[in-house]
């Protein structure tokens, strides 16, 4: 039972972190969509640089957890 809670927590935490980064990206793009000339390319580049490896790790870990821990329990 403890492992189930741990898997759920890890998946939830990863989802929340990725969602937070995507919200920041959406806010950055939305904030600057109306005033495209004010887009801070450095800020966007930094955010995308932060988001890319997080998504790569989160997706790899997410799928591994599902395949190794979640799906075997369901099937």
C-alpha positions, 0 to 999 in steps of 0.5 A: 500500500505504501508503494501505491501512495508513493507512486501516486505522490510522485506522479502528482508532484510531477504533474504539478511541476510541469503544470506550473511551468506551462502556466508560466509559459502561458502567462509569458506568451499571453502577457506579451501576445497583445504587445508583441514588441515587448516580448523579452526573448531572454525571459522566454529563452530562460523559461523554455530552457527550464521547461525542456529538460523538466518535460523530458525527465517528467515524461520519461519518469511518468511513463516508466512509473506507469509501465513498471508500477501502475499498469502491472497492478491494474492488469 
